[in-house]
Amino acid sequence: MRFHFALTLQALWTGVCQAAMQHYPAAAWGHYDVCKSQVYSDEGLSWDYMACQPEAADMTQYLKVTLDPPNITCGDPPETYCALENPYMCNNECDATTEELAHPPGLMFDTEGRNPTTFWQSTSWKKYPKPLLVNITLSWNKTIELTEDIVLTFESGRPEQMVLEKSLDYGRTWQPYQFYATDCLDAFTMEPKTVQDLTQHTLLDIICTEDYSRGYVWKNDKTVRFEIKDRFALFAGPQLHNMASLYGQLDTTKKLRDFFTITDLRIRLLRPATGATMVDENNLSRYFYAISDIKVQGRCKCNLHANSCVYDKEKLSCECEHNTTGPDCGRCKRNFQGRAWSAGSYLPIPKGTANVCSLTKIGPVIRPNVSSLGVANRKEARVCDNELLRCQNGGTCISNVHCNCPPGYTGLLCEKRRCESELGGCGGPDSGQAHLTPPSTSRLLLLLLLGSALLREAACRPAVL
């Protein structure tokens, strides 16, 4: 009855796992969304571990935004703005004390499609010719892997000079992602390029592009992009059909993997849109920055040891599997350091390699050490630790935890012939089994005690193990 019940549970579990795997299109294995599944073998139910990662999500809902200088947002004191395309249209007011007229930083991340459009807005360029400089920093306090283009939508006209920067160490150091300018040579002494100029060998090059910085922009030309998917396409093809190639590159090239990994982003606004070659010093209220939307799509970096990430107490953290722990699943759990920690691997495709942290020990067992009172002392021992605990009949010791038995043998130390449990036993001429010498009394006692200890530990161990 219990055996039938276990098989029923296994069938249900397998169906759930298959349904989860079928949630995605044909190339879905690239998502690596299942960490483990249960499989049934002659030894019973066991876990089959796989590399896994959380699904991509809108990461702007988890960030903290800071502005430098902190008083750069308009409305304190109230100010009236003119339209860039029409210097005589000056009916746009910003007042921080009035909700309908305020433009705080949070409006860079609110729901799009509202009417009227909501946006953050800076003070105007009243101090021209002193540069109008703004740093917008987005912080997650968590390592993030980018999966889609970063997209900024400007309501004021796209900046004529801008730098997008990234940090991998929570804002302690910064490096440029991309430069943007109407004239790259003049602004940054760089030849203008586009992402289409990049190759697999130059993908990590930092470029300056002029594609997103032309003067005043009209209704359908407001965005500035950092092209993630175009870079993916250098390995995966134009429609990203060959994700196997991309994941293989990410798995084997740390610099490439780090290129798409961040903890913070910084948008450095250096010169606002002017719509002309000369700035109209008589009407500086035309020049300012305004951002209505920022899109950052990505996933928590969990080193391929988790398929979900939780947001609790304003902090993201991975729900680690594979006996790992830490915000990024970056180390083995206590007592699971039988092998050095390693990130999971996308290879071999499609399930990858989990690189599970293994038990340091299997717990205390009794090692015969008869004293004058005839009592065995309790000491810690592991499979293959000594001669009495060696794998038998050609079995192979796995991580000092269990024996991998050859065909025809089973048991904790491969000490039992598999045919013993079959109808007719091992006495038949077709059994193919050599005569097995009965174990000595001390060894048999040791095996019974060791098996009992393992059963007790298994009963107390959480199900995920």
C-alpha positions in Angstrom: 0.0 0.0 0.0 2.8 2.4 0.9 4.7 1.5 -2.2 1.6 2.2 -4.4 1.1 5.5 -2.6 4.7 6.5 -3.2 4.4 5.7 -6.9 1.2 7.8 -7.1 2.9 10.7 -5.5 5.8 10.3 -7.9 3.5 10.3 -10.9 1.8 13.5 -9.6 5.2 15.2 -8.9 6.4 14.2 -12.4 3.3 15.7 -14.0 3.8 18.9 -12.1 7.4 19.2 -13.1 6.6 18.4 -16.8 3.9 21.1 -16.8 6.3 23.6 -15.4 8.9 22.8 -18.1 6.2 23.1 -20.8 5.2 26.6 -19.6 7.8 28.1 -22.0 8.2 27.8 -25.8 10.4 25.2 -27.5 13.6 27.0 -26.4 12.4 27.3 -22.8 15.2 25.2 -21.4 17.2 28.4 -21.6 15.1 29.7 -18.7 16.3 27.0 -16.3 13.2 27.4 -14.2 13.3 24.0 -12.3 15.9 23.4 -9.6 15.2 19.7 -8.9 12.7 16.9 -9.5 12.1 13.6 -7.9 13.0 10.4 -9.8 12.4 6.8 -8.9 15.1 4.2 -9.1 15.6 0.7 -7.7 16.9 2.4 -4.6 13.7 4.4 -4.1 12.8 8.1 -4.5 15.7 10.5 -4.9 16.3 14.1 -6.1 17.6 14.9 -9.6 19.2 18.4 -9.3 19.4 20.9 -12.2 20.8 24.4 -12.7 18.0 27.0 -12.2 17.4 30.7 -12.1 14.5 33.1 -11.4 12.3 34.3 -14.2 13.0 37.8 -15.5 10.9 40.6 -14.1 10.5 44.4 -14.0 13.3 45.3 -11.6 12.3 49.0 -11.2 9.7 48.0 -8.6 12.6 46.9 -6.2 15.1 49.8 -6.6 16.0 52.8 -4.6 16.5 56.1 -6.5 18.8 58.9 -5.4 19.5 62.2 -7.2 22.7 64.3 -7.1 22.4 67.2 -6.4 19.5 66.3 -4.1 17.7 69.6 -4.7 17.8 69.3 -8.5 14.0 68.4 -8.8 11.9 71.3 -9.8 9.1 72.9 -7.7 11.0 74.4 -4.8 10.6 77.2 -5.4 7.8 76.9 -8.0 8.9 77.6 -11.5 7.3 78.1 -15.0 8.7 76.4 -18.0 8.6 77.1 -21.7 8.2 74.5 -24.5 11.5 73.7 -26.3 9.9 73.9 -29.7 8.0 77.1 -29.0 9.7 79.6 -26.7 6.5 81.7 -26.4 4.5 78.8 -24.9 5.3 79.1 -21.2 2.4 77.6 -19.4 4.0 74.5 -17.8 4.3 75.0 -14.0 6.2 72.9 -11.4 5.2 73.3 -7.8 6.5 70.7 -5.2 3.7 71.7 -2.7 0.9 70.8 -5.1 0.4 67.2 -6.0 -1.0 67.9 -9.5 2.0 70.2 -10.3 4.8 68.3 -8.6 7.3 66.1 -10.5 9.1 63.9 -7.9 11.6 61.2 -8.8 9.1 58.4 -8.2 7.2 59.4 -11.4 10.1 57.9 -13.4 8.8 54.5 -12.5 5.0 54.8 -12.2 2.4 53.2 -14.6 2.8 54.4 -18.2 -0.2 55.4 -20.3 -1.7 57.8 -17.8 -3.3 61.0 -19.1 -1.8 63.5 -18.6 1.7 61.9 -18.7 3.5 61.9 -15.3 7.2 62.5 -15.2 10.2 63.6 -13.0 11.5 67.1 -14.0 14.7 68.9 -13.1 15.1 72.6 -12.5 15.7 74.7 -15.6 19.2 75.8 -16.9 19.0 79.1 -15.1 22.7 79.1 -14.3 23.9 78.8 -17.9 26.7 78.6 -19.1 27.5 76.6 -16.0 26.6 73.0 -16.9 23.3 71.5 -15.8 24.5 68.3 -14.3 22.3 65.5 -12.8 23.3 62.1 -11.5 20.3 59.6 -11.2 21.4 56.5 -9.3 19.3 53.3 -9.2 20.3 50.9 -6.5 19.1 47.3 -5.8 21.3 46.3 -2.9 21.4 43.0 -4.8 23.2 41.6 -7.8 21.0 41.7 -10.9 21.4 40.1 -14.3 20.0 42.2 -17.2 17.8 40.4 -19.7 16.3 43.2 -21.8 17.2 46.6 -23.2 17.5 49.4 -20.6 15.0 52.1 -21.9 14.7 55.7 -20.8 11.8 57.9 -22.0 12.4 61.6 -22.0 9.6 64.2 -22.0 11.9 67.2 -22.4 13.8 66.1 -25.5 16.7 63.6 -25.2 19.9 64.9 -23.6 22.6 66.1 -26.0 25.2 64.5 -23.7 24.7 61.6 -21.4 26.6 58.7 -19.9 25.1 55.4 -18.6 27.3 53.8 -15.9 27.2 50.5 -13.9 28.5 49.3 -10.6 29.2 45.7 -9.5 30.1 46.6 -6.0 27.1 48.5 -4.6 28.2 51.9 -5.9 31.7 51.9 -4.5 33.2 52.0 -8.0 31.7 52.8 -11.4 32.5 52.0 -15.0 30.8 53.3 -18.2 28.3 51.3 -20.0 27.7 53.6 -23.0 28.2 57.3 -24.0 25.5 59.3 -25.8 26.1 62.6 -27.6 25.0 64.7 -30.6 28.8 64.9 -31.4 30.8 62.0 -29.9 34.2 63.4 -31.0 33.5 66.8 -29.5 31.9 65.6 -26.3 34.0 62.5 -25.4 36.8 62.4 -28.1 35.3 59.1 -29.3 34.4 58.0 -32.8 30.7 57.4 -33.0 29.5 53.8 -33.3 26.3 51.8 -33.0 25.7 48.4 -31.5 25.5 47.0 -35.0 29.2 47.8 -35.4 30.1 45.4 -32.6 31.2 41.8 -33.1 31.6 38.8 -30.8 35.1 39.9 -30.2 34.3 43.6 -29.5 31.0 43.1 -27.6 32.6 44.4 -24.3 33.9 47.6 -26.0 32.4 50.8 -24.5 31.1 52.9 -27.4 29.7 56.4 -27.9 26.5 56.6 -30.0 24.8 59.5 -31.7 21.6 57.7 -32.4 19.7 58.9 -29.3 20.9 62.5 -28.8 19.5 64.6 -31.7 18.1 68.0 -30.6 14.3 68.2 -30.0 12.5 64.9 -30.4 8.9 64.6 -31.4 6.2 62.5 -30.0 7.4 59.1 -31.2 11.1 59.7 -30.7 11.7 60.1 -27.0 13.6 57.0 -25.9 17.3 56.4 -25.2 18.3 52.7 -25.1 21.1 50.5 -23.9 20.8 47.6 -26.3 21.1 44.3 -24.3 19.3 42.0 -26.8 21.3 43.2 -29.8 24.4 42.1 -27.9 22.8 38.7 -27.0 22.0 38.4 -30.7 25.8 38.3 -31.6 25.8 34.8 -30.1 22.1 33.7 -30.3 21.3 35.0 -33.7 18.9 37.9 -34.8 15.8 36.3 -33.4 17.6 34.8 -30.3 16.8 31.3 -31.6 20.2 29.9 -30.7 20.2 30.5 -27.0 22.4 27.4 -26.5 25.3 29.4 -28.0 24.6 32.4 -25.8 24.3 30.3 -22.6 27.5 28.4 -23.5 29.4 31.7 -23.8 27.9 33.1 -20.5 28.9 29.9 -18.8 32.5 29.9 -20.0 33.4 33.6 -20.2 33.3 35.4 -16.8 33.9 38.8 -18.3 30.9 38.4 -20.6 28.7 37.3 -17.7 29.8 40.2 -15.6 29.1 42.6 -18.5 25.4 42.0 -18.1 25.5 41.9 -14.3 25.0 45.0 -12.0 24.2 46.1 -8.5 23.6 49.7 -9.4 23.0 51.9 -12.5 23.8 55.6 -12.8 22.5 58.0 -15.4 24.7 61.0 -15.8 22.9 63.8 -17.6 25.5 66.3 -18.8 23.7 68.6 -21.3 20.0 69.0 -22.0 18.3 69.1 -25.4 18.5 72.6 -26.9 17.0 72.0 -30.3 19.6 74.3 -31.9 23.3 74.9 -32.1 23.0 78.0 -29.9 21.4 78.3 -26.5 18.9 81.1 -26.2 20.2 82.9 -23.1 17.0 85.0 -23.0 14.8 82.1 -22.5 16.6 79.5 -20.3 13.3 78.1 -19.0 13.2 76.0 -22.2 16.1 73.8 -21.1 15.7 71.1 -18.5 15.5 67.3 -18.1 12.3 65.3 -17.7 11.9 61.5 -17.6 8.6 59.8 -17.8 9.7 56.2 -17.7 12.7 53.9 -17.0 12.6 50.3 -17.9 15.1 47.8 -16.4 14.2 44.1 -17.0 16.3 41.5 -15.4 16.5 38.7 -12.8 18.1 38.2 -9.4 21.6 36.7 -9.7 21.4 33.4 -7.8 24.4 31.6 -9.3 22.0 29.1 -10.9 21.1 27.8 -7.4 17.5 29.2 -7.1 14.4 29.6 -9.2 12.8 32.4 -7.1 13.8 35.6 -5.5 11.9 37.2 -2.6 11.5 40.9 -1.7 11.2 41.3 2.1 11.9 44.3 4.3 12.9 46.3 1.2 15.5 43.8 0.2 15.8 41.1 -2.5 17.3 37.7 -1.8 17.4 34.4 -3.5 15.5 31.4 -2.2 18.5 29.1 -2.4 18.4 25.4 -3.4 21.2 22.9 -3.8 22.2 23.2 -0.1 23.5 26.8 -0.8 22.8 30.0 1.1 23.5 33.7 1.1 21.8 36.6 -0.8 23.2 35.3 -4.1 23.4 31.6 -3.0 27.1 32.3 -3.0 28.2 29.7 -0.4 27.4 26.3 0.9 25.2 25.8 4.0 26.8 24.8 7.2 27.6 21.1 7.3 27.3 21.0 3.5 30.9 21.8 2.7 32.0 18.3 1.5 33.1 20.0 -1.7 34.1 23.5 -2.5 31.2 25.8 -3.5 30.7 26.5 -7.2 28.1 28.3 -9.2 25.8 26.2 -11.2 26.5 25.7 -14.9 24.3 26.1 -18.0 26.1 23.2 -19.5 25.4 20.5 -20.5 22.3 21.8 -22.2 19.4 21.5 -21.5 19.4 20.9 -17.7 22.9 22.2 -16.9 24.9 21.1 -13.9 23.6 22.0 -10.4 27.0 21.6 -8.6 25.1 20.8 -5.4 26.9 21.4 -2.1 27.3 18.0 -0.4 27.2 16.9 3.2 30.5 17.3 5.1 29.6 14.2 7.1 26.7 11.8 7.5 26.6 12.1 11.3 27.7 10.0 14.2 27.8 6.2 13.8 29.2 3.5 16.0 32.7 2.3 15.2 33.6 -0.9 17.0 36.1 -0.2 19.7 35.5 -2.8 22.4 36.7 -1.7 25.8 37.3 -3.8 28.9 33.6 -3.3 29.6 32.6 -4.5 26.1 31.0 -1.2 25.2 31.5 0.4 21.7 32.6 4.0 21.8 30.6 6.5 19.6 32.8 8.3 17.1 32.2 10.1 13.8 32.7 8.0 10.7 31.9 8.4 7.0 31.5 5.9 4.1 35.0 4.9 2.9 36.7 6.4 6.0 38.2 3.1 7.0 38.5 -0.5 5.9 35.2 -1.6 7.5 33.3 1.1 5.6 34.8 0.5 2.1 32.4 0.0 -0.9 32.3 -3.7 -1.7 32.0 -5.8 -4.9 33.5 -3.0 -7.1 31.3 -0.2 -5.8 32.6 3.4 -6.1 32.6 5.8 -3.1 30.8 9.1 -3.9 31.9 12.1 -1.7 32.2 9.9 1.4 28.4 9.8 1.5 27.3 6.7 -0.4 28.4 3.9 -2.7 27.7 3.8 -6.4 27.1 0.0 -6.8 27.8 -2.0 -10.0 25.0 -3.9 -11.7 23.9 -6.9 -9.7 24.6 -5.4 -6.2 22.9 -3.1 -3.8 22.9 -2.0 -0.2 24.7 0.7 1.8 28.1 -0.7 0.9 27.1 -2.8 -2.2 27.2 -5.8 0.2 24.0 -7.4 -1.1 23.3 -9.3 -4.2 20.3 -7.8 -6.1 19.1 -11.2 -7.0 18.4 -12.0 -3.3 15.2 -10.0 -3.5 14.1 -11.6 -6.7 11.8 -14.6 -7.0 13.8 -17.8 -6.6 16.8 -16.0 -5.0 20.3 -16.3 -6.2 20.6 -20.1 -6.4 19.5 -20.5 -10.0 22.1 -21.4 -12.7 21.2 -18.3 -14.7 21.7 -15.8 -11.9 25.1 -14.9 -13.1 26.2 -14.1 -9.5 29.4 -15.4 -8.0 29.2 -16.8 -4.5 29.2 -14.0 -2.0 31.1 -14.7 1.2 28.9 -13.9 4.2 30.2 -10.8 6.1 31.9 -11.3 9.4 29.8 -10.8 12.5 31.6 -7.5 13.4 31.1 -6.1 9.9 27.4 -7.2 9.8 26.9 -5.5 13.2 28.6 -2.3 11.8 26.4 -2.3 8.7 23.2 -2.6 10.7 24.2 0.2 13.0 25.3 2.4 10.2 22.1 1.8 8.3 20.1 2.6 11.4 21.9 5.9 11.9 21.3 6.9 8.3 17.6 6.0 8.5 17.3 8.2 11.6 19.1 11.1 9.9 17.0 10.7 6.8 13.8 10.9 8.9 14.9 14.1 10.5 16.3 15.7 7.4 14.1 18.4 5.5 12.5 17.1 2.4 14.7 19.2 0.1 17.7 17.3 1.0 
